[in-house]
Amino acid sequence: MKFKPKSGEKEIISFRIPKVLLSEVDLVANKNSLSRNEFMIQCLEYALDNIETEENSTTGKNGQET
């Protein structure tokens, strides 16, 4: 079986973040043995799963009560 690299799984992006917030991100990521990238992905996933909108004011993305 030949190795076939998968593309499109992750996208490289850039954004600006306050220095103080980045320091906090790095501190929490390190305390949990995560890379900055892994921690930020988990934070974003959590935020998206738990955000309240008019469409899902009582349930999150996965249908769980919020």
VMD Tcl script that builds the backbone (N, CA, C; Angstrom):
set m [mol new atoms 198]
animate dup $m
set s [atomselect $m all]
$s set {name element resname resid chain x y z} {
  {N N MET 1 A 0.846 -1.183 0.000}
  {CA C MET 1 A 0.000 0.000 0.000}
  {C C MET 1 A 0.888 1.241 0.000}
  {N N LYS 2 A 0.620 2.157 -0.903}
  {CA C LYS 2 A 1.405 3.389 -0.989}
  {C C LYS 2 A 0.875 4.427 -0.008}
  {N N PHE 3 A 1.799 5.243 0.465}
  {CA C PHE 3 A 1.435 6.362 1.333}
  {C C PHE 3 A 0.798 7.458 0.490}
  {N N LYS 4 A -0.384 7.891 0.900}
  {CA C LYS 4 A -1.069 8.989 0.211}
  {C C LYS 4 A -1.358 10.075 1.234}
  {N N PRO 5 A -0.646 11.183 1.146}
  {CA C PRO 5 A -0.894 12.254 2.112}
  {C C PRO 5 A -2.301 12.824 1.942}
  {N N LYS 6 A -2.919 13.118 3.065}
  {CA C LYS 6 A -4.258 13.706 3.055}
  {C C LYS 6 A -4.123 15.220 3.115}
  {N N SER 7 A -4.814 15.882 2.260}
  {CA C SER 7 A -4.772 17.345 2.277}
  {C C SER 7 A -6.119 17.892 2.735}
  {N N GLY 8 A -6.092 19.117 3.177}
  {CA C GLY 8 A -7.324 19.782 3.556}
  {C C GLY 8 A -7.834 19.473 4.947}
  {N N GLU 9 A -7.141 18.627 5.694}
  {CA C GLU 9 A -7.616 18.313 7.025}
  {C C GLU 9 A -7.485 19.515 7.963}
  {N N LYS 10 A -6.395 20.229 7.824}
  {CA C LYS 10 A -6.187 21.418 8.651}
  {C C LYS 10 A -5.744 22.556 7.747}
  {N N GLU 11 A -6.102 23.728 8.140}
  {CA C GLU 11 A -5.778 24.928 7.378}
  {C C GLU 11 A -4.871 25.809 8.223}
  {N N ILE 12 A -3.838 26.333 7.631}
  {CA C ILE 12 A -2.949 27.256 8.327}
  {C C ILE 12 A -3.566 28.648 8.257}
  {N N ILE 13 A -3.720 29.265 9.424}
  {CA C ILE 13 A -4.277 30.614 9.483}
  {C C ILE 13 A -3.385 31.483 10.358}
  {N N SER 14 A -3.671 32.759 10.343}
  {CA C SER 14 A -2.957 33.704 11.192}
  {C C SER 14 A -3.979 34.688 11.751}
  {N N PHE 15 A -3.852 34.997 13.034}
  {CA C PHE 15 A -4.701 36.036 13.596}
  {C C PHE 15 A -3.976 36.724 14.737}
  {N N ARG 16 A -4.429 37.917 15.044}
  {CA C ARG 16 A -3.798 38.705 16.105}
  {C C ARG 16 A -4.519 38.442 17.423}
  {N N ILE 17 A -3.727 38.342 18.483}
  {CA C ILE 17 A -4.262 38.063 19.812}
  {C C ILE 17 A -3.496 38.917 20.818}
  {N N PRO 18 A -4.181 39.472 21.791}
  {CA C PRO 18 A -3.475 40.276 22.794}
  {C C PRO 18 A -2.395 39.445 23.494}
  {N N LYS 19 A -1.265 40.084 23.788}
  {CA C LYS 19 A -0.134 39.385 24.413}
  {C C LYS 19 A -0.514 38.738 25.730}
  {N N VAL 20 A -1.320 39.425 26.516}
  {CA C VAL 20 A -1.721 38.889 27.820}
  {C C VAL 20 A -2.541 37.613 27.635}
  {N N LEU 21 A -3.443 37.617 26.668}
  {CA C LEU 21 A -4.266 36.446 26.405}
  {C C LEU 21 A -3.414 35.284 25.898}
  {N N LEU 22 A -2.461 35.558 25.037}
  {CA C LEU 22 A -1.570 34.520 24.532}
  {C C LEU 22 A -0.752 33.906 25.663}
  {N N SER 23 A -0.313 34.733 26.608}
  {CA C SER 23 A 0.423 34.212 27.765}
  {C C SER 23 A -0.440 33.263 28.583}
  {N N GLU 24 A -1.714 33.624 28.755}
  {CA C GLU 24 A -2.630 32.756 29.495}
  {C C GLU 24 A -2.870 31.451 28.750}
  {N N VAL 25 A -3.036 31.537 27.429}
  {CA C VAL 25 A -3.228 30.343 26.600}
  {C C VAL 25 A -2.037 29.413 26.746}
  {N N ASP 26 A -0.845 29.967 26.623}
  {CA C ASP 26 A 0.365 29.154 26.735}
  {C C ASP 26 A 0.485 28.513 28.114}
  {N N LEU 27 A 0.153 29.249 29.157}
  {CA C LEU 27 A 0.237 28.731 30.518}
  {C C LEU 27 A -0.706 27.542 30.710}
  {N N VAL 28 A -1.953 27.703 30.296}
  {CA C VAL 28 A -2.929 26.628 30.469}
  {C C VAL 28 A -2.586 25.437 29.572}
  {N N ALA 29 A -2.166 25.694 28.357}
  {CA C ALA 29 A -1.786 24.611 27.447}
  {C C ALA 29 A -0.639 23.809 28.043}
  {N N ASN 30 A 0.379 24.489 28.534}
  {CA C ASN 30 A 1.532 23.805 29.137}
  {C C ASN 30 A 1.143 22.995 30.364}
  {N N LYS 31 A 0.276 23.550 31.197}
  {CA C LYS 31 A -0.165 22.830 32.403}
  {C C LYS 31 A -0.910 21.556 32.048}
  {N N ASN 32 A -1.497 21.505 30.858}
  {CA C ASN 32 A -2.267 20.347 30.429}
  {C C ASN 32 A -1.541 19.502 29.391}
  {N N SER 33 A -0.242 19.747 29.244}
  {CA C SER 33 A 0.605 18.995 28.308}
  {C C SER 33 A 0.052 19.009 26.885}
  {N N LEU 34 A -0.407 20.187 26.470}
  {CA C LEU 34 A -0.929 20.375 25.116}
  {C C LEU 34 A -0.105 21.423 24.400}
  {N N SER 35 A -0.055 21.311 23.093}
  {CA C SER 35 A 0.552 22.388 22.319}
  {C C SER 35 A -0.420 23.558 22.307}
  {N N ARG 36 A 0.087 24.715 22.002}
  {CA C ARG 36 A -0.772 25.899 21.873}
  {C C ARG 36 A -1.873 25.619 20.853}
  {N N ASN 37 A -1.499 25.027 19.730}
  {CA C ASN 37 A -2.448 24.742 18.662}
  {C C ASN 37 A -3.551 23.782 19.131}
  {N N GLU 38 A -3.156 22.688 19.792}
  {CA C GLU 38 A -4.145 21.720 20.275}
  {C C GLU 38 A -5.112 22.371 21.260}
  {N N PHE 39 A -4.565 23.183 22.161}
  {CA C PHE 39 A -5.406 23.834 23.160}
  {C C PHE 39 A -6.375 24.814 22.513}
  {N N MET 40 A -5.903 25.602 21.574}
  {CA C MET 40 A -6.770 26.589 20.925}
  {C C MET 40 A -7.859 25.911 20.100}
  {N N ILE 41 A -7.542 24.795 19.457}
  {CA C ILE 41 A -8.562 24.052 18.715}
  {C C ILE 41 A -9.644 23.563 19.674}
  {N N GLN 42 A -9.228 23.022 20.826}
  {CA C GLN 42 A -10.209 22.551 21.804}
  {C C GLN 42 A -11.068 23.693 22.331}
  {N N CYS 43 A -10.466 24.847 22.549}
  {CA C CYS 43 A -11.218 26.013 23.016}
  {C C CYS 43 A -12.252 26.450 21.975}
  {N N LEU 44 A -11.834 26.498 20.724}
  {CA C LEU 44 A -12.747 26.891 19.656}
  {C C LEU 44 A -13.882 25.889 19.487}
  {N N GLU 45 A -13.559 24.597 19.543}
  {CA C GLU 45 A -14.601 23.577 19.438}
  {C C GLU 45 A -15.601 23.702 20.588}
  {N N TYR 46 A -15.084 23.905 21.796}
  {CA C TYR 46 A -15.955 24.063 22.955}
  {C C TYR 46 A -16.863 25.295 22.787}
  {N N ALA 47 A -16.282 26.394 22.355}
  {CA C ALA 47 A -17.062 27.614 22.174}
  {C C ALA 47 A -18.156 27.416 21.126}
  {N N LEU 48 A -17.823 26.777 20.016}
  {CA C LEU 48 A -18.813 26.547 18.965}
  {C C LEU 48 A -19.909 25.585 19.418}
  {N N ASP 49 A -19.546 24.587 20.205}
  {CA C ASP 49 A -20.530 23.628 20.706}
  {C C ASP 49 A -21.445 24.250 21.747}
  {N N ASN 50 A -21.002 25.310 22.407}
  {CA C ASN 50 A -21.757 25.867 23.526}
  {C C ASN 50 A -22.278 27.274 23.304}
  {N N ILE 51 A -22.117 27.811 22.121}
  {CA C ILE 51 A -22.590 29.167 21.850}
  {C C ILE 51 A -24.112 29.179 21.740}
  {N N GLU 52 A -24.723 30.214 22.278}
  {CA C GLU 52 A -26.164 30.352 22.166}
  {C C GLU 52 A -26.487 31.287 21.013}
  {N N THR 53 A -27.333 30.801 20.137}
  {CA C THR 53 A -27.838 31.619 19.028}
  {C C THR 53 A -29.352 31.550 19.066}
  {N N GLU 54 A -30.007 32.308 18.221}
  {CA C GLU 54 A -31.467 32.248 18.164}
  {C C GLU 54 A -31.935 30.857 17.755}
  {N N GLU 55 A -31.156 30.185 16.901}
  {CA C GLU 55 A -31.526 28.856 16.419}
  {C C GLU 55 A -31.410 27.793 17.498}
  {N N ASN 56 A -30.396 27.915 18.349}
  {CA C ASN 56 A -30.154 26.865 19.347}
  {C C ASN 56 A -30.070 27.430 20.752}
  {N N SER 57 A -31.018 28.222 21.143}
  {CA C SER 57 A -30.928 28.882 22.439}
  {C C SER 57 A -30.980 27.909 23.609}
  {N N THR 58 A -31.463 26.673 23.398}
  {CA C THR 58 A -31.497 25.707 24.493}
  {C C THR 58 A -30.614 24.498 24.245}
  {N N THR 59 A -30.146 24.306 22.999}
  {CA C THR 59 A -29.284 23.164 22.719}
  {C C THR 59 A -28.053 23.610 21.950}
  {N N GLY 60 A -26.946 22.934 22.188}
  {CA C GLY 60 A -25.708 23.214 21.483}
  {C C GLY 60 A -25.674 22.487 20.147}
  {N N LYS 61 A -24.535 22.551 19.472}
  {CA C LYS 61 A -24.355 21.949 18.164}
  {C C LYS 61 A -24.672 20.456 18.177}
  {N N ASN 62 A -24.305 19.787 19.260}
  {CA C ASN 62 A -24.506 18.339 19.347}
  {C C ASN 62 A -25.863 17.978 19.968}
  {N N GLY 63 A -26.732 18.959 20.099}
  {CA C GLY 63 A -28.054 18.687 20.643}
  {C C GLY 63 A -28.097 18.552 22.138}
  {N N GLN 64 A -27.002 18.898 22.825}
  {CA C GLN 64 A -26.956 18.793 24.269}
  {C C GLN 64 A -27.539 20.050 24.890}
  {N N GLU 65 A -28.215 19.871 26.014}
  {CA C GLU 65 A -28.737 21.011 26.750}
  {C C GLU 65 A -27.628 21.943 27.171}
  {N N THR 66 A -27.843 23.237 27.037}
  {CA C THR 66 A -26.841 24.232 27.462}
  {C C THR 66 A -27.337 24.977 28.663}
}
mol reanalyze $m
mol bondsrecalc $m
mol representation Tube
mol addrep $m
